[in-house]
């Protein structure tokens, strides 16, 4: 059924149309079979100390799992999460952005395309010029525009709004959904104020062409030109609004609101998913090189060849450059701690 494309009045400003709105809601939930794992830089109960070398220095990690081994379950869980959540979410967001975009196709003209200009007010001064603008719009889009004018009394006493009147005017004139009717009404008050109103009514088949951006452009321009009554007559204002819209009506574009929202949501969702996958560049690169480092090994020394720091007692060669390290003597104290022999 036809619906408003927008309208306005001299004293009340303009308003947008009643386009169909598409809303998407949903939630993502899931569980992971990967058990909780902890790796910290400070000791905690049940943790083992590991050491790896970065930037020629030892880095200690306390973990309750073997950080040097990549768990097959974790890798499988990551792959499964990407397959189950990541790829579908990207596809869904892409589909929403595509469906919300403006990809117009000229309407088939297999209907009565006679352009109607019916002036019951005597406000249309140059019907030929107005018809020329309406024909140009029809030739570009396949949508047949129509313009009717009435006194305010035609609707104020019998309708709640001009939108309701314009709806009846449309369905009484056109048996299809391919027209765009512009209804203008006016009455001059005793104080000389021109109390004019206007409303656009578009058929459902015009929606792929007359989207919110297109009807918004028309509404803003027509209302602006009607207010400039010293420069534009009513018919000239309507013609100018159509002339402004015709060159851009068939241009393709994404939805200016939905597309950025979808992109932001997808980045946020993928970020949450990556956090859940426990991907960390340092961990991925250095943890596989980590080795268990007993708490008894505490002394550190610089390599004589590369100056890299290493843990004394753990290596026979420098973990940085591979050069042999100096031999050291140790003893075990009464508490079982390994101590370096001072000579």
C-alpha positions in Angstrom: 0.0 0.0 0.0 1.2 3.6 -0.6 2.9 5.4 2.2 4.2 8.9 3.0 7.4 10.1 1.5 7.5 13.2 3.6 5.7 16.5 3.8 5.4 19.8 5.7 3.5 22.9 6.3 4.1 26.7 6.4 3.9 26.9 10.1 5.1 23.4 11.2 8.2 22.7 9.2 8.9 19.5 7.3 8.8 15.8 8.2 10.2 12.6 6.9 8.2 9.7 5.3 7.0 6.4 6.8 9.4 4.1 5.0 9.4 0.5 6.0 12.1 -0.1 8.6 14.2 -3.2 8.9 15.6 -4.2 12.2 17.9 -7.0 13.1 18.5 -8.3 16.6 20.2 -11.3 17.9 22.6 -12.6 20.3 25.6 -14.8 20.1 26.4 -17.3 22.7 28.7 -20.3 22.9 30.8 -22.3 25.1 34.4 -23.5 24.8 35.7 -27.0 25.6 39.1 -25.5 26.3 39.7 -25.4 30.1 40.6 -22.2 31.8 44.4 -21.5 31.7 46.4 -18.9 33.5 49.7 -17.3 32.8 51.0 -14.5 34.9 54.2 -12.6 35.6 53.9 -13.3 39.4 53.8 -16.6 41.3 50.4 -18.1 42.2 49.3 -21.4 43.6 49.8 -24.4 41.3 51.9 -22.5 38.9 55.3 -23.5 37.4 57.9 -21.0 36.5 59.0 -20.7 32.9 61.6 -18.6 31.3 62.0 -17.3 27.7 64.4 -14.7 26.3 63.3 -11.5 24.7 65.5 -8.5 23.7 68.5 -10.3 25.2 66.9 -10.6 28.6 65.1 -13.4 30.5 61.4 -13.1 31.0 59.7 -15.2 33.7 56.2 -16.5 33.4 54.2 -18.4 36.0 51.6 -20.7 34.4 49.4 -23.7 35.4 49.9 -25.3 32.0 52.8 -26.0 29.7 53.2 -22.8 27.8 55.8 -24.3 25.5 53.2 -26.6 23.9 50.3 -25.5 21.7 47.3 -27.4 22.8 45.5 -29.2 20.0 42.2 -28.5 21.7 42.9 -24.8 21.7 43.8 -24.7 18.0 40.7 -26.7 17.2 38.6 -24.4 19.4 39.9 -21.4 17.5 39.2 -22.9 14.1 35.7 -23.9 15.3 35.0 -20.4 16.6 36.0 -18.9 13.3 33.9 -21.3 11.4 30.8 -21.1 13.6 30.9 -17.5 14.6 33.4 -15.4 12.6 32.5 -16.3 9.0 28.7 -16.3 9.5 28.8 -13.0 11.3 30.8 -11.3 8.5 28.4 -12.8 5.9 25.3 -11.7 7.8 26.6 -8.1 8.3 27.5 -8.0 4.6 24.1 -9.1 3.7 22.4 -6.5 5.9 24.5 -3.8 4.5 23.7 -4.9 0.9 20.0 -5.1 1.6 20.0 -1.7 3.3 21.9 -0.1 0.4 20.4 1.7 -2.6 20.6 -0.3 -5.8 17.8 1.0 -7.9 16.4 -0.5 -11.1 14.1 1.4 -13.4 10.5 0.3 -13.0 8.8 -1.5 -15.8 6.3 0.8 -17.5 3.6 -1.8 -17.9 0.9 0.4 -16.3 -0.9 3.6 -16.9 1.9 6.2 -17.0 -0.2 9.3 -17.8 1.1 12.2 -15.7 -1.6 14.0 -13.8 -1.4 17.7 -12.9 -4.7 18.7 -11.3 -4.9 22.2 -9.9 -7.9 23.0 -7.8 -6.4 26.1 -6.3 -5.1 28.0 -9.4 -1.6 28.1 -8.0 0.1 26.4 -11.0 1.3 29.2 -13.3 3.4 27.3 -15.8 2.0 23.8 -16.2 4.2 23.0 -19.3 7.4 23.6 -17.3 6.2 21.5 -14.4 5.2 18.7 -16.8 8.6 18.8 -18.4 10.3 18.2 -15.0 7.9 15.4 -14.1 8.4 13.7 -17.5 12.2 13.8 -17.0 11.8 12.1 -13.6 9.5 9.5 -15.2 12.0 8.8 -18.1 14.8 8.3 -15.6 13.1 6.2 -13.0 9.9 4.6 -14.5 8.0 6.1 -11.6 5.0 8.3 -12.7 4.7 11.5 -10.7 1.5 13.3 -10.1 0.6 16.7 -8.6 -2.7 17.7 -7.2 -3.7 20.9 -5.3 -6.7 21.5 -3.1 -8.0 24.0 -0.5 -7.3 23.1 3.1 -11.0 22.6 3.6 -10.8 19.5 1.4 -9.2 17.5 4.3 -9.2 19.5 7.5 -12.9 18.8 8.3 -12.9 15.1 7.4 -9.4 13.8 8.0 -7.0 13.7 11.0 -4.1 14.7 8.8 -3.1 15.6 5.2 -1.3 12.3 5.1 -4.6 10.4 5.5 -6.2 12.6 2.8 -3.2 12.0 0.4 -3.5 8.3 1.0 -7.1 8.3 -0.1 -6.3 10.5 -3.1 -3.6 8.0 -4.2 -5.7 4.8 -3.9 -8.7 6.5 -5.5 -6.6 7.5 -8.5 -4.1 4.7 -9.0 -4.6 0.9 -8.9 -0.9 0.3 -8.8 2.1 1.0 -6.5 4.3 2.8 -9.1 3.1 6.4 -8.7 4.4 9.2 -6.6 1.7 11.7 -5.7 2.5 15.2 -4.4 -0.5 16.8 -2.7 -0.5 20.6 -2.0 -3.2 22.4 -0.1 -3.5 26.0 1.0 -5.7 28.7 2.5 -5.0 32.4 3.1 -5.9 33.5 6.6 -7.6 36.8 7.4 -4.2 38.3 8.4 -2.7 37.4 5.1 -0.8 34.3 6.3 -0.6 31.6 3.6 -1.4 28.4 5.5 -0.1 25.8 3.1 0.6 22.1 3.6 2.0 19.4 1.4 2.4 15.7 1.5 4.1 13.1 -0.7 2.5 9.6 -1.2 4.6 6.9 -2.9 3.6 3.4 -4.0 5.4 0.4 -2.5 7.0 -0.5 -5.8 8.9 2.8 -5.8 10.7 2.0 -2.5 13.9 0.6 -4.2 14.3 4.0 -6.0 12.7 6.4 -3.5 14.7 5.5 -0.4 15.0 7.6 2.7 18.0 9.5 1.3 16.2 10.3 -2.0 12.9 11.3 -0.4 14.8 13.2 2.3 16.5 15.2 -0.4 13.2 16.0 -2.2 11.4 16.8 1.1 14.1 19.3 2.2 14.4 21.0 -1.1 10.7 21.3 -1.9 10.0 22.7 1.6 12.9 25.1 1.2 11.6 26.3 -2.2 8.0 26.7 -1.0 9.3 28.9 1.8 11.1 31.1 -0.8 7.7 32.2 -2.2 9.1 35.4 -3.6 11.5 33.4 -5.8 9.4 30.3 -6.6 5.8 29.8 -7.4 4.2 26.6 -6.1 4.7 24.8 -9.5 8.2 26.2 -9.9 9.1 24.9 -6.4 7.8 21.4 -7.2 9.6 21.4 -10.6 12.9 22.5 -9.0 12.7 19.8 -6.3 12.1 17.1 -9.0 15.0 18.6 -11.1 17.3 18.3 -8.1 16.4 14.6 -7.5 16.2 13.3 -11.0 20.0 13.2 -11.7 20.8 11.3 -8.4 17.7 9.1 -8.0 19.3 6.1 -9.7 22.7 6.3 -8.2 23.9 3.4 -6.1 25.0 3.9 -2.5 25.2 2.2 0.9 23.0 3.1 3.7 24.5 6.1 5.5 23.4 4.8 9.0 23.2 1.0 8.8 26.5 0.4 7.0 28.7 2.2 9.6 26.8 0.6 12.5 27.3 -2.8 11.0 31.0 -2.2 10.5 31.4 -1.0 14.1 29.5 -3.9 15.4 31.5 -6.4 13.4 34.8 -5.0 14.5 33.6 -5.1 18.1 32.3 -8.6 17.8 35.4 -9.9 16.1 37.5 -8.2 18.8 35.6 -10.0 21.5 36.0 -13.2 19.6 39.8 -12.8 19.2 40.0 -12.1 23.0 38.1 -15.3 23.6 40.6 -17.1 21.3 43.4 -15.9 23.6 45.6 -14.7 20.7 48.5 -12.7 21.8 51.5 -11.9 19.5 54.1 -12.2 22.3 52.7 -15.5 23.6 52.4 -16.9 20.1 56.0 -16.0 19.3 57.9 -16.6 22.5 55.9 -19.1 24.6 56.9 -22.1 22.4 60.6 -21.2 23.2 60.0 -21.2 27.0 61.6 -23.8 29.3 60.8 -24.7 32.9 63.0 -22.7 35.2 63.3 -24.0 38.7 62.8 -21.4 41.4 66.4 -22.3 42.6 67.9 -20.7 39.5 68.1 -17.0 40.4 71.5 -15.8 39.3 71.8 -14.0 36.0 74.9 -13.2 34.0 75.9 -11.4 30.8 77.4 -13.4 27.9 81.0 -12.4 27.2 80.3 -12.4 23.5 76.9 -10.7 22.9 76.2 -9.2 26.4 72.8 -11.0 26.4 71.6 -11.9 29.9 71.0 -15.6 30.7 70.1 -17.7 33.8 73.2 -19.2 35.4 73.1 -23.0 35.7 70.5 -23.6 33.0 72.7 -23.4 29.9 76.0 -24.6 28.6 75.7 -22.2 25.7 74.3 -18.7 25.4 70.6 -18.7 24.5 71.1 -15.6 22.5 74.2 -16.1 20.4 75.1 -19.8 21.0 78.6 -19.1 22.4 79.8 -21.3 25.3 79.1 -19.9 28.8 81.5 -19.8 31.7 81.5 -22.8 34.0 80.3 -22.2 37.6 80.5 -24.1 40.8 77.5 -24.6 43.0 76.6 -25.9 46.4 73.3 -26.8 48.0 72.4 -25.0 51.3 70.6 -26.4 54.3 67.2 -25.5 52.7 68.0 -27.3 49.5 68.6 -24.1 47.5 71.3 -24.1 44.8 73.8 -21.4 45.5 76.7 -20.1 43.4 80.1 -20.8 44.9 81.9 -17.5 45.5 85.7 -17.8 44.9 
